[in-house]
């Protein structure tokens, strides 16, 4: 009769034990999921992504200020390294396009300034070579000392010449005209200040009483 009351015998007991283990495992998984949800609900975000150095086109350095603004934004949106790199590529491409446009505009402006100087009726045309010689003389005479190398050798250029070149103002017709006039005065060996080169500056008395002391 006992056997009839427990028709499954040992098999039934084993099934019950297996069911208990499955229930325990399910409960553990449920508890783990709840703990994770609670952690996320408490505002404990995972550590931010640490990016490797972004690649820039050859000859272009990383813009530290732009990177300082972009990297936290990329971390906030959890952008993977490759996706973040694509944004950097777009930014770098934009800088290249902008730099090219500026360079072309600069070259065009310098060409127009130079052409205007060469065509100027006063200093250009057949006179332009003489004009350039006068400009060089003015820069040499009144410009700062030329640069020298470590051995003291003259490098042939001075800071004023470099400024005129870097800024492009050395090509402007009015700058060329001014320096040419100064150089022409030097070439004639006479300054338009009432005295010859090498002569001591006149005093106020000399100017007011030019014949004083003369017999």
N, CA, C and O of each residue as an XYZ file, in Angstrom:
860
protein
N       0.835     -1.205      0.000
C       0.000      0.000      0.000
C       0.877      1.265      0.000
O       0.527      2.284     -0.595
N       2.037      1.165      0.693
C       2.929      2.326      0.761
C       3.426      2.702     -0.605
O       3.560      3.877     -0.949
N       3.706      1.631     -1.404
C       4.201      1.901     -2.762
C       3.141      2.579     -3.594
O       3.449      3.426     -4.433
N       1.902      2.214     -3.369
C       0.840      2.827     -4.143
C       0.677      4.297     -3.786
O       0.304      5.099     -4.642
N       0.953      4.670     -2.522
C       0.797      6.061     -2.101
C       1.873      6.949     -2.725
O       1.638      8.143     -2.913
N       3.061      6.394     -3.056
C       4.149      7.162     -3.679
C       4.538      6.495     -4.983
O       5.573      5.831     -5.055
N       3.710      6.664     -6.034
C       3.941      5.922     -7.266
C       5.263      6.290     -7.905
O       5.813      5.456     -8.624
N       5.809      7.459     -7.702
C       7.069      7.836     -8.352
C       8.258      7.290     -7.640
O       9.319      7.157     -8.251
N       8.143      6.965     -6.385
C       9.247      6.445     -5.601
C      10.397      7.434     -5.547
O      10.183      8.626     -5.328
N      11.637      6.939     -5.748
C      12.852      7.760     -5.706
C      12.886      8.766     -6.832
O      13.433      9.860     -6.690
N      12.288      8.383     -7.969
C      12.287      9.304     -9.103
C      11.536     10.581     -8.768
O      11.945     11.669     -9.173
N      10.469     10.455     -8.049
C       9.697     11.630     -7.650
C      10.478     12.526     -6.724
O      10.375     13.750     -6.811
N      11.272     11.929     -5.822
C      12.080     12.711     -4.895
C      13.149     13.491     -5.639
O      13.401     14.657     -5.337
N      13.779     12.839     -6.618
C      14.828     13.507     -7.399
C      14.257     14.671     -8.199
O      14.893     15.717     -8.327
N      13.057     14.484     -8.732
C      12.426     15.571     -9.498
C      12.155     16.771     -8.608
O      12.314     17.919     -9.020
N      11.737     16.480     -7.365
C      11.476     17.575     -6.441
C      12.739     18.320     -6.097
O      12.721     19.547     -5.995
N      13.843     17.607     -5.912
C      15.125     18.243     -5.600
C      15.593     19.100     -6.749
O      16.096     20.205     -6.545
N      15.426     18.584     -7.982
C      15.829     19.367     -9.159
C      15.027     20.634     -9.280
O      15.549     21.683     -9.656
N      13.737     20.531     -8.953
C      12.904     21.723     -9.007
C      13.349     22.775     -8.022
O      13.303     23.969     -8.317
N      13.791     22.329     -6.822
C      14.278     23.276     -5.821
C      15.540     23.995     -6.297
O      15.684     25.195     -6.066
N      16.448     23.288     -6.953
C      17.692     23.884     -7.446
C      17.391     24.923     -8.526
O      17.996     25.995     -8.548
N      16.455     24.601     -9.419
C      16.082     25.538    -10.477
C      15.481     26.809     -9.885
O      15.726     27.917    -10.364
N      14.691     26.621     -8.835
C      14.077     27.771     -8.191
C      15.125     28.651     -7.526
O      15.037     29.878     -7.571
N      16.120     28.015     -6.907
C      17.197     28.767     -6.259
C      17.988     29.556     -7.285
O      18.323     30.717     -7.055
N      18.294     28.916     -8.443
C      19.046     29.590     -9.498
C      18.267     30.767    -10.068
O      18.823     31.838    -10.310
N      16.994     30.557    -10.274
C      16.147     31.631    -10.800
C      16.093     32.793     -9.829
O      16.118     33.956    -10.232
N      16.018     32.466     -8.533
C      15.970     33.510     -7.510
C      17.286     34.297     -7.474
O      17.282     35.519     -7.325
N      18.398     33.592     -7.612
C      19.709     34.252     -7.605
C      19.837     35.198     -8.795
O      20.336     36.314     -8.652
N      19.384     34.752     -9.972
C      19.429     35.605    -11.155
C      18.549     36.830    -10.982
O      18.905     37.936    -11.389
N      17.400     36.613    -10.374
C      16.477     37.715    -10.129
C      17.085     38.727     -9.169
O      16.968     39.936     -9.370
N      17.738     38.222     -8.121
C      18.364     39.107     -7.152
C      19.502     39.906     -7.792
O      19.664     41.092     -7.506
N      20.291     39.258     -8.658
C      21.399     39.942     -9.324
C      20.881     41.051    -10.233
O      21.434     42.150    -10.265
N      19.812     40.751    -10.972
C      19.224     41.762    -11.853
C      18.684     42.933    -11.042
O      18.819     44.088    -11.443
N      18.075     42.632     -9.907
C      17.530     43.686     -9.064
C      18.648     44.557     -8.486
O      18.518     45.777     -8.392
N      19.752     43.901     -8.099
C      20.884     44.649     -7.543
C      21.485     45.578     -8.589
O      21.862     46.709     -8.284
N      21.571     45.085     -9.843
C      22.108     45.916    -10.925
C      21.202     47.105    -11.189
O      21.665     48.232    -11.365
N      19.905     46.838    -11.215
C      18.947     47.916    -11.458
C      19.004     48.946    -10.338
O      18.886     50.147    -10.583
N      19.184     48.472     -9.104
C      19.264     49.389     -7.973
C      20.520     50.243     -8.055
O      20.498     51.433     -7.740
N      21.623     49.617     -8.487
C      22.886     50.353     -8.621
C      22.758     51.445     -9.676
O      23.192     52.578     -9.465
N      22.156     51.094    -10.818
C      21.955     52.076    -11.875
C      20.996     53.174    -11.420
O      21.155     54.345    -11.765
N      19.990     52.763    -10.632
C      19.030     53.741    -10.144
C      19.642     54.702     -9.143
O      19.140     55.812     -8.963
N      20.735     54.286     -8.480
C      21.410     55.146     -7.515
C      22.378     56.116     -8.185
O      23.089     56.861     -7.510
N      22.402     56.101     -9.527
C      23.251     57.032    -10.264
C      24.697     56.625    -10.334
O      25.542     57.471    -10.629
N      25.031     55.383    -10.082
C      26.411     54.913    -10.159
C      26.696     54.485    -11.593
O      26.477     53.334    -11.970
N      27.193     55.442    -12.390
C      27.504     55.154    -13.793
C      28.811     54.386    -13.890
O      29.678     54.507    -13.025
N      28.946     53.599    -14.943
C      30.224     52.898    -15.154
C      31.330     53.907    -15.447
O      31.056     55.053    -15.803
N      32.560     53.483    -15.297
C      33.709     54.364    -15.534
C      33.675     54.883    -16.969
O      33.347     54.125    -17.882
N      34.008     56.165    -17.193
C      33.989     56.721    -18.553
C      35.006     56.048    -19.453
O      36.024     55.540    -18.984
N      34.729     56.047    -20.743
C      35.641     55.441    -21.718
C      36.932     56.241    -21.749
O      36.906     57.471    -21.773
N      38.034     55.559    -21.749
C      39.339     56.195    -21.871
C      39.817     56.033    -23.315
O      40.090     54.923    -23.773
N      39.913     57.157    -24.019
C      40.257     57.103    -25.437
C      41.767     57.108    -25.642
O      42.524     57.744    -24.908
N      42.164     56.378    -26.662
C      43.556     56.451    -27.096
C      43.750     57.751    -27.873
O      42.782     58.438    -28.198
N      45.004     58.083    -28.168
C      45.283     59.318    -28.906
C      44.590     59.268    -30.269
O      44.696     58.280    -30.997
N      43.886     60.339    -30.598
C      43.204     60.397    -31.880
C      44.206     60.703    -32.998
O      45.180     61.430    -32.796
N      43.952     60.144    -34.157
C      44.833     60.326    -35.305
C      44.444     61.594    -36.059
O      43.264     61.858    -36.287
N      45.453     62.370    -36.439
C      45.238     63.588    -37.213
C      45.947     63.462    -38.553
O      46.901     62.692    -38.670
N      45.503     64.203    -39.570
C      46.181     64.167    -40.870
C      47.643     64.571    -40.729
O      48.012     65.298    -39.806
N      48.462     64.096    -41.648
C      49.889     64.400    -41.600
C      50.115     65.910    -41.640
O      49.525     66.618    -42.456
N      50.969     66.383    -40.755
C      51.275     67.804    -40.708
C      50.327     68.615    -39.848
O      50.517     69.822    -39.703
N      49.316     67.991    -39.276
C      48.344     68.710    -38.442
C      48.428     68.191    -37.015
O      48.370     66.984    -36.782
N      48.565     69.104    -36.063
C      48.631     68.733    -34.657
C      47.233     68.709    -34.044
O      46.307     69.353    -34.538
N      47.107     67.957    -32.967
C      45.834     67.902    -32.254
C      45.552     69.253    -31.602
O      46.419     69.827    -30.944
N      44.341     69.748    -31.787
C      43.906     70.987    -31.141
C      43.515     70.646    -29.703
O      42.449     70.081    -29.460
N      44.380     70.991    -28.760
C      44.163     70.608    -27.361
C      42.867     71.184    -26.806
O      42.152     70.504    -26.070
N      42.561     72.413    -27.147
C      41.344     73.049    -26.633
C      40.093     72.365    -27.190
O      39.137     72.117    -26.456
N      40.106     72.061    -28.490
C      38.957     71.392    -29.100
C      38.789     69.986    -28.525
O      37.667     69.543    -28.279
N      39.902     69.290    -28.312
C      39.837     67.946    -27.753
C      39.300     67.977    -26.327
O      38.557     67.082    -25.923
N      39.669     68.994    -25.572
C      39.202     69.105    -24.184
C      37.691     69.274    -24.130
O      37.059     68.866    -23.156
N      37.104     69.867    -25.161
C      35.655     70.012    -25.193
C      34.948     68.814    -25.781
O      33.806     68.521    -25.427
N      35.639     68.107    -26.696
C      34.996     66.985    -27.385
C      35.029     65.699    -26.562
O      34.035     64.975    -26.521
N      36.135     65.406    -25.914
C      36.289     64.105    -25.247
C      35.240     63.860    -24.162
O      34.682     62.764    -24.124
N      34.938     64.821    -23.273
C      33.890     64.564    -22.280
C      32.522     64.320    -22.927
O      31.721     63.532    -22.424
N      32.268     64.996    -24.033
C      31.004     64.801    -24.737
C      30.933     63.399    -25.321
O      29.892     62.745    -25.264
N      32.045     62.944    -25.882
C      32.092     61.593    -26.434
C      31.917     60.555    -25.333
O      31.246     59.543    -25.537
N      32.519     60.798    -24.161
C      32.380     59.875    -23.036
C      30.947     59.850    -22.524
O      30.426     58.794    -22.167
N      30.312     61.017    -22.490
C      28.936     61.093    -22.018
C      28.002     60.248    -22.874
O      27.083     59.608    -22.364
N      28.247     60.253    -24.176
C      27.391     59.492    -25.095
C      27.956     58.107    -25.394
O      27.455     57.387    -26.258
N      29.016     57.747    -24.656
C      29.600     56.402    -24.742
C      29.969     56.040    -26.179
O      29.670     54.942    -26.650
N      30.621     56.975    -26.867
C      31.052     56.704    -28.233
C      32.276     55.796    -28.219
O      33.247     56.092    -27.522
N      32.255     54.713    -28.962
C      33.445     53.870    -29.054
C      34.598     54.640    -29.711
O      34.388     55.683    -30.330
N      35.801     54.115    -29.569
C      36.984     54.782    -30.111
C      36.839     55.059    -31.606
O      37.142     56.161    -32.062
N      36.375     54.064    -32.375
C      36.310     54.245    -33.827
C      35.274     55.298    -34.229
O      35.479     56.039    -35.191
N      34.165     55.364    -33.494
C      33.139     56.359    -33.807
C      33.643     57.759    -33.439
O      33.446     58.710    -34.195
N      34.286     57.880    -32.289
C      34.843     59.164    -31.887
C      35.890     59.634    -32.894
O      35.974     60.823    -33.202
N      36.683     58.702    -33.402
C      37.704     59.047    -34.395
C      37.071     59.624    -35.660
O      37.640     60.517    -36.289
N      35.891     59.113    -36.034
C      35.212     59.632    -37.228
C      34.819     61.093    -37.043
O      34.911     61.886    -37.980
N      34.385     61.449    -35.843
C      34.066     62.847    -35.568
C      35.327     63.712    -35.656
O      35.288     64.826    -36.177
N      36.434     63.191    -35.145
C      37.704     63.917    -35.222
C      38.112     64.103    -36.680
O      38.616     65.161    -37.056
N      37.896     63.079    -37.499
C      38.243     63.160    -38.922
C      37.448     64.260    -39.620
O      37.993     65.010    -40.430
N      36.160     64.352    -39.303
C      35.312     65.387    -39.912
C      35.808     66.770    -39.503
O      35.872     67.678    -40.331
N      36.158     66.932    -38.224
C      36.659     68.214    -37.722
C      37.966     68.591    -38.420
O      38.140     69.731    -38.849
N      38.885     67.625    -38.531
C      40.176     67.885    -39.160
C      40.005     68.253    -40.630
O      40.691     69.140    -41.137
N      39.094     67.572    -41.306
C      38.838     67.878    -42.716
C      38.328     69.307    -42.867
O      38.729     70.015    -43.790
N      37.458     69.727    -41.979
C      36.951     71.101    -42.023
C      38.063     72.119    -41.839
O      38.074     73.156    -42.502
N      39.005     71.825    -40.935
C      40.135     72.728    -40.725
C      41.008     72.817    -41.964
O      41.498     73.892    -42.312
N      41.204     71.681    -42.630
C      42.025     71.676    -43.837
C      41.387     72.512    -44.941
O      42.070     73.279    -45.621
N      40.090     72.362    -45.114
C      39.378     73.137    -46.138
C      39.478     74.631    -45.831
O      39.713     75.446    -46.724
N      39.298     74.975    -44.563
C      39.366     76.374    -44.153
C      40.762     76.945    -44.364
O      40.909     78.066    -44.851
N      41.789     76.178    -44.000
C      43.165     76.644    -44.160
C      43.508     76.832    -45.637
O      44.196     77.786    -46.000
N      43.034     75.934    -46.476
C      43.296     76.050    -47.912
C      42.645     77.307    -48.475
O      43.250     78.020    -49.276
N      41.412     77.576    -48.055
C      40.706     78.767    -48.534
C      41.433     80.041    -48.107
O      41.549     80.983    -48.891
N      41.923     80.072    -46.861
C      42.657     81.238    -46.376
C      43.954     81.423    -47.156
O      44.311     82.544    -47.519
N      44.659     80.323    -47.412
C      45.922     80.404    -48.145
C      45.700     80.921    -49.563
O      46.475     81.738    -50.060
N      44.647     80.447    -50.206
C      44.347     80.897    -51.563
C      43.979     82.377    -51.578
O      44.389     83.113    -52.476
N      43.201     82.815    -50.581
C      42.821     84.226    -50.497
C      44.056     85.096    -50.250
O      44.190     86.176    -50.824
N      44.948     84.615    -49.396
C      46.182     85.346    -49.094
C      47.041     85.478    -50.349
O      47.520     86.567    -50.666
N      47.234     84.376    -51.056
C      48.044     84.392    -52.272
C      47.464     85.339    -53.314
O      48.196     86.068    -53.982
N      46.165     85.319    -53.441
C      45.505     86.205    -54.397
C      45.722     87.670    -54.024
O      46.044     88.491    -54.882
N      45.546     87.992    -52.752
C      45.716     89.376    -52.297
C      47.149     89.851    -52.504
O      47.372     90.973    -52.956
N      48.129     88.994    -52.172
C      49.528     89.379    -52.343
C      49.851     89.599    -53.822
O      50.605     90.508    -54.168
N      49.283     88.768    -54.685
C      49.502     88.932    -56.114
C      48.924     90.244    -56.627
O      49.533     90.924    -57.452
N      47.757     90.586    -56.133
C      47.117     91.841    -56.550
C      47.902     93.049    -56.057
O      48.059     94.030    -56.785
N      48.397     92.979    -54.817
C      49.202     94.083    -54.287
C      50.485     94.252    -55.097
O      50.864     95.367    -55.456
N      51.135     93.148    -55.374
C      52.392     93.195    -56.131
C      52.148     93.750    -57.534
O      52.912     94.582    -58.022
N      51.091     93.288    -58.170
C      50.769     93.759    -59.519
C      50.483     95.255    -59.528
O      50.874     95.960    -60.458
N      49.796     95.744    -58.487
C      49.496     97.167    -58.395
C      50.770     97.985    -58.260
O      50.884     99.056    -58.855
N      51.733     97.489    -57.482
C      52.999     98.193    -57.310
C      53.788     98.202    -58.617
O      54.360     99.226    -58.991
N      53.818     97.081    -59.300
C      54.582     96.989    -60.549
C      53.962     97.837    -61.654
O      54.659     98.272    -62.571
N      52.661     98.071    -61.572
C      51.976     98.850    -62.607
C      51.833    100.317    -62.241
O      51.345    101.108    -63.048
N      52.249    100.691    -61.043
C      52.067    102.073    -60.602
C      52.865    103.019    -61.506
O      54.032    102.747    -61.790
N      52.267    104.116    -61.960
C      52.972    105.019    -62.875
C      54.184    105.710    -62.265
O      55.086    106.131    -62.989
N      54.215    105.831    -60.948
C      55.333    106.525    -60.306
C      56.509    105.593    -60.026
O      57.660    105.969    -60.248
N      56.235    104.389    -59.545
C      57.322    103.499    -59.110
C      57.397    102.206    -59.899
O      58.349    101.441    -59.745
N      56.404    101.949    -60.745
C      56.343    100.676    -61.461
C      56.870    100.753    -62.875
O      57.618    101.662    -63.234
N      56.464     99.780    -63.668
C      56.895     99.729    -65.059
C      58.398     99.574    -65.180
O      58.998     98.732    -64.511
N      59.013    100.393    -66.042
C      60.461    100.337    -66.252
C      61.238    100.800    -65.026
O      62.436    100.540    -64.915
N      60.569    101.479    -64.113
C      61.231    102.009    -62.920
C      61.250    101.005    -61.757
O      61.862    101.265    -60.721
N      60.582     99.863    -61.934
C      60.373     99.004    -60.769
C      61.669     98.403    -60.235
O      61.813     98.249    -59.022
N      62.617     98.059    -61.111
C      63.881     97.511    -60.617
C      64.630     98.546    -59.790
O      65.229     98.221    -58.765
N      64.590     99.796    -60.245
C      65.212    100.858    -59.480
C      64.474    101.058    -58.156
O      65.089    101.307    -57.119
N      63.159    100.946    -58.211
C      62.348    101.058    -56.996
C      62.758     99.994    -55.987
O      62.941    100.298    -54.808
N      62.904     98.755    -56.433
C      63.304     97.670    -55.528
C      64.673     97.942    -54.919
O      64.900     97.647    -53.746
N      65.582     98.501    -55.705
C      66.913     98.818    -55.186
C      66.825     99.897    -54.106
O      67.523     99.828    -53.093
N      65.973    100.882    -54.326
C      65.795    101.939    -53.332
C      65.164    101.396    -52.052
O      65.556    101.781    -50.951
N      64.189    100.503    -52.197
C      63.551     99.882    -51.032
C      64.586     99.112    -50.214
O      64.632     99.233    -48.990
N      65.415     98.322    -50.896
C      66.442     97.539    -50.209
C      67.418     98.448    -49.474
O      67.845     98.131    -48.363
N      67.773     99.575    -50.087
C      68.693    100.511    -49.457
C      68.083    101.118    -48.200
O      68.759    101.257    -47.181
N      66.803    101.480    -48.274
C      66.128    102.059    -47.107
C      66.068    101.056    -45.959
O      66.312    101.413    -44.807
N      65.745     99.813    -46.271
C      65.648     98.789    -45.225
C      67.011     98.504    -44.606
O      67.119     98.243    -43.408
N      68.043     98.556    -45.431
C      69.388     98.295    -44.920
C      69.868     99.443    -44.036
O      70.498     99.220    -43.003
N      69.561    100.679    -44.453
C      70.065    101.846    -43.728
C      69.315    102.088    -42.429
O      69.927    102.347    -41.392
N      67.986    102.003    -42.484
C      67.183    102.376    -41.331
C      66.563    101.189    -40.594
O      65.969    101.361    -39.530
N      66.698    100.003    -41.148
C      66.167     98.822    -40.470
C      67.068     98.388    -39.325
O      68.200     98.861    -39.219
N      66.591     97.505    -38.474
C      67.416     96.998    -37.372
C      68.562     96.145    -37.920
O      68.557     95.785    -39.097
N      69.542     95.820    -37.071
C      70.678     95.002    -37.527
C      70.214     93.661    -38.079
O      69.218     93.096    -37.629
N      70.949     93.170    -39.052
C      70.618     91.876    -39.635
C      70.798     90.744    -38.630
O      71.583     90.841    -37.687
N      70.053     89.677    -38.859
C      70.222     88.473    -38.046
C      71.608     87.875    -38.310
O      72.162     87.997    -39.403
N      72.142     87.234    -37.288
C      73.431     86.550    -37.433
C      73.325     85.138    -36.890
O      72.549     84.867    -35.974
N      74.110     84.245    -37.464
C      74.098     82.862    -37.000
C      74.962     82.744    -35.750
O      75.456     83.743    -35.227
N      75.138     81.510    -35.277
C      75.874     81.289    -34.034
C      77.330     81.726    -34.135
O      77.962     82.043    -33.127
N      77.857     81.741    -35.357
C      79.256     82.131    -35.552
C      79.398     83.624    -35.830
O      80.504     84.122    -36.043
N      78.262     84.338    -35.826
C      78.320     85.768    -36.060
C      78.252     86.175    -37.511
O      78.453     87.346    -37.833
N      77.971     85.231    -38.396
C      77.882     85.542    -39.818
C      76.557     86.236    -40.126
O      75.509     85.843    -39.614
N      76.609     87.262    -40.960
C      75.425     88.025    -41.341
C      74.530     87.162    -42.224
O      74.980     86.618    -43.232
N      73.245     87.040    -41.836
C      72.304     86.216    -42.592
C      71.573     87.010    -43.678
O      70.797     86.442    -44.447
N      71.817     88.310    -43.740
C      71.295     89.098    -44.847
C      69.881     89.623    -44.693
O      69.390     90.319    -45.582
N      69.217     89.313    -43.601
C      67.857     89.828    -43.383
C      67.743     90.359    -41.959
O      68.428     89.896    -41.046
N      66.864     91.337    -41.795
C      66.647     91.878    -40.467
C      65.184     91.711    -40.068
O      64.355     91.364    -40.910
N      64.848     91.955    -38.791
C      63.461     91.747    -38.330
C      62.423     92.550    -39.098
O      61.309     92.070    -39.308
N      62.767     93.773    -39.526
C      61.805     94.582    -40.263
C      61.476     93.937    -41.609
O      60.315     93.911    -42.019
N      62.481     93.425    -42.286
C      62.241     92.738    -43.554
C      61.340     91.525    -43.357
O      60.469     91.245    -44.180
N      61.557     90.812    -42.262
C      60.740     89.628    -41.984
C      59.287     90.019    -41.732
O      58.370     89.342    -42.196
N      59.078     91.110    -40.996
C      57.712     91.574    -40.716
C      57.002     91.929    -42.016
O      55.847     91.554    -42.217
N      57.685     92.648    -42.892
C      57.089     93.033    -44.174
C      56.751     91.808    -45.014
O      55.757     91.797    -45.740
N      57.579     90.786    -44.910
C      57.339     89.570    -45.687
C      56.209     88.747    -45.099
O      55.313     88.309    -45.821
N      56.247     88.535    -43.792
C      55.247     87.680    -43.140
C      53.857     88.288    -43.230
O      52.881     87.584    -43.493
N      53.766     89.587    -43.011
C      52.456     90.241    -43.060
C      52.007     90.539    -44.482
O      50.828     90.794    -44.727
N      52.951     90.506    -45.418
C      52.613     90.800    -46.804
C      52.604     92.280    -47.116
O      52.437     92.660    -48.275
N      52.779     93.132    -46.106
C      52.711     94.573    -46.341
C      53.856     95.067    -47.210
O      53.766     96.147    -47.793
N      54.925     94.299    -47.305
C      56.026     94.687    -48.165
C      55.659     94.684    -49.636
O      56.410     95.207    -50.459
N      54.506     94.099    -49.987
C      54.036     94.087    -51.368
C      53.094     95.239    -51.684
O      52.820     95.517    -52.851
N      52.595     95.914    -50.643
C      51.583     96.946    -50.874
C      52.214     98.176    -51.530
O      53.292     98.626    -51.140
N      51.522     98.702    -52.528
C      52.073     99.784    -53.331
C      52.461    100.990    -52.488
O      53.467    101.633    -52.786
N      51.709    101.318    -51.455
C      52.020    102.505    -50.659
C      53.233    102.291    -49.760
O      54.002    103.222    -49.522
N      53.406    101.083    -49.266
C      54.607    100.779    -48.478
C      55.822    100.809    -49.385
O      56.860    101.361    -49.022
N      55.696    100.218    -50.560
C      56.792    100.222    -51.525
C      57.137    101.656    -51.930
O      58.311    102.012    -52.037
N      56.116    102.467    -52.150
C      56.341    103.861    -52.542
C      57.111    104.626    -51.454
O      58.067    105.345    -51.743
N      56.672    104.456    -50.200
C      57.316    105.150    -49.092
C      58.785    104.752    -48.966
O      59.664    105.612    -48.901
N      59.044    103.446    -48.931
C      60.425    102.971    -48.771
C      61.277    103.352    -49.973
O      62.470    103.625    -49.836
N      60.663    103.371    -51.148
C      61.400    103.764    -52.346
C      61.840    105.223    -52.265
O      62.963    105.554    -52.644
N      60.962    106.095    -51.773
C      61.311    107.510    -51.633
C      62.461    107.688    -50.651
O      63.377    108.475    -50.889
N      62.405    106.940    -49.531
C      63.487    107.022    -48.544
C      64.789    106.541    -49.168
O      65.835    107.170    -49.007
N      64.716    105.421    -49.884
C      65.919    104.895    -50.514
C      66.481    105.814    -51.573
O      67.699    105.906    -51.733
N      65.616    106.495    -52.298
C      66.075    107.430    -53.334
C      66.818    108.601    -52.705
O      67.833    109.050    -53.236
N      66.317    109.096    -51.578
C      67.011    110.178    -50.878
C      68.394    109.707    -50.445
O      69.370    110.447    -50.569
N      68.482    108.486    -49.940
C      69.771    107.940    -49.528
C      70.705    107.789    -50.719
O      71.902    108.060    -50.627
N      70.138    107.352    -51.840
C      70.955    107.169    -53.038
C      71.511    108.490    -53.544
O      72.619    108.546    -54.077
N      70.736    109.549    -53.375
C      71.198    110.883    -53.779
C      72.156    111.471    -52.757
O      72.707    112.552    -52.965
N      72.359    110.745    -51.631
C      73.267    111.151    -50.560
C      72.824    112.441    -49.886
O      73.640    113.159    -49.308
N      71.519    112.734    -49.962
C      71.017    113.941    -49.314
C      69.694    113.629    -48.651
O      68.804    113.060    -49.284
N      69.548    113.990    -47.399
C      68.280    113.859    -46.705
C      67.528    115.169    -46.783
O      68.134    116.240    -46.755
N      66.265    115.096    -46.878
C      65.443    116.292    -46.992
C      65.178    116.894    -45.613
O      64.058    117.289    -45.289
N      66.260    116.952    -44.800
C      66.137    117.524    -43.470
C      67.064    118.736    -43.333
O      67.391    119.144    -42.219
N      67.490    119.313    -44.474
C      68.348    120.484    -44.443
C      69.800    120.163    -44.161
O      70.560    121.057    -43.790
N      70.207    118.924    -44.323
C      71.608    118.577    -44.090
C      71.982    117.384    -44.949
O      71.108    116.669    -45.439
N      73.273    117.166    -45.134
C      73.765    116.032    -45.887
C      73.975    114.839    -44.952
O      74.097    114.988    -43.736
N      74.013    113.666    -45.555
C      74.307    112.478    -44.754
C      75.673    112.612    -44.102
O      76.626    113.063    -44.736
N      75.768    112.231    -42.869
C      77.032    112.307    -42.162
C      77.246    113.638    -41.481
O      78.155    113.776    -40.662
N      76.423    114.625    -41.805
C      76.539    115.937    -41.185
C      75.797    115.943    -39.860
O      74.730    115.340    -39.744
N      76.343    116.611    -38.870
C      75.715    116.649    -37.549
C      74.362    117.342    -37.631
O      74.211    118.284    -38.410
N      73.376    116.907    -36.855
C      72.057    117.539    -36.871
C      72.158    119.008    -36.506
O      72.976    119.394    -35.671
N      71.334    119.814    -37.125
C      71.328    121.240    -36.826
C      70.651    121.500    -35.487
O      69.665    120.857    -35.128
N      71.212    122.466    -34.758
C      70.598    122.852    -33.496
C      69.468    123.837    -33.772
O      69.303    124.315    -34.894
N      68.688    124.135    -32.719
C      67.605    125.114    -32.865
C      68.164    126.487    -33.244
O      67.552    127.213    -34.028
N      69.335    126.844    -32.683
C      69.959    128.135    -33.002
C      70.400    128.174    -34.462
O      70.263    129.204    -35.122
N      70.935    127.046    -34.979
C      71.348    126.983    -36.380
C      70.179    127.246    -37.301
O      70.307    127.924    -38.320
N      69.012    126.688    -36.918
C      67.831    126.837    -37.770
C      67.293    128.265    -37.705
O      66.906    128.828    -38.729
N      67.265    128.863    -36.488
C      66.709    130.201    -36.324
C      67.666    131.288    -36.814
O      67.241    132.310    -37.354
N      68.961    131.053    -36.617
C      69.959    132.058    -37.007
C      71.034    131.404    -37.878
O      72.171    131.223    -37.441
N      70.666    131.050    -39.114
C      71.586    130.282    -39.973
C      72.876    131.014    -40.308
O      73.870    130.364    -40.632
N      72.899    132.359    -40.243
C      74.117    133.111    -40.634
C      74.929    133.577    -39.440
O      75.964    134.225    -39.598
N      74.451    133.240    -38.226
C      75.154    133.699    -37.031
C      76.561    133.098    -36.983
O      76.732    131.895    -37.184
N      77.543    133.917    -36.723
C      78.911    133.435    -36.622
C      79.644    133.462    -37.941
O      80.853    133.232    -37.979
N      78.938    133.739    -39.031
C      79.598    133.800    -40.322
C      80.081    135.222    -40.590
O      79.398    136.182    -40.235
N      81.233    135.365    -41.202
C      81.791    136.668    -41.547
C      81.415    137.032    -42.975
O      81.791    138.099    -43.459
